[in-house]
Amino acid sequence: MFGHLHPLSQKSASGKIIAGLNFFQLIVVLAGAKMSYDFSGIVPALPFKNFIIAHIHHMVPLILSAIGVLVRESKTGLPIAVYLYSWLFFVLRRKTFIWRRR
């Protein structure tokens, strides 16, 4: 039995679905794409003859969602969205100050 691992201790599958994204990342990027599509129905195109330049501002929600999911913070290795969420709750937490008299 030496050298054999128990089947429960093996690593699980990577969980990557499409283009190296897991399920949560895929849902967030698809939500950003849906918001971009809805945004394009509300805000008109810019007055340029080039189609890409005229509609580049419609991609802002998709770009922000992709940055929030895919880019990682360098020191902790957390995705930017999770890092900002944790940092915000750290800053807004209830603070308890203990004063001691000497």
C-alpha positions, -999 to +999 in steps of 0.1 A: +000+000+000+030+023+002+028+050-025-010+046-030-032+075-022-067+073-009-093+082-036-108+109-015-075+128-012-071+133-049-075+167-064-108+175-080-112+185-116-102+220-125-138+232-131-129+252-162-159+254-186-151+277-215-119+296-224-104+288-190-133+303-170-150+286-142-188+287-137-189+319-116-165+338-139-185+328-169-218+340-153-202+374-144-188+379-179-222+369-195-239+394-171-215+421-183-223+412-219-260+414-212-256+448-195-235+460-225-263+449-248-290+467-228-267+498-225-264+499-263-302+501-266-304+531-242-274+551-253-270+560-290-238+555-310-212+582-312-212+603-344-183+586-362-182+568-395-161+540-381-184+513-366-160+502-339-152+537-327-189+547-328-199+518-305-168+514-282-185+530-252-211+502-253-185+477-242-177+495-209-198+471-187-183+440-204-148+453-199-154+462-162-169+428-155-140+410-173-114+431-154-131+424-121-131+386-127-098+380-146-073+405-132-056+395-099-042+416-072-004+411-070+002+407-033-027+384-023-035+367-056-072+375-052-093+386-081-098+424-081-135+422-074-130+400-043-101+421-031-121+454-034-151+437-017-129+426+012-111+459+014-144+478+015-158+457+044-125+461+062-127+499+059-164+501+068-163+476+097-174+485+132-144+496+151-140+490+189-115+510+207-102+499+241-087+526+263-066+517+293-057+540+321-023+537+336 
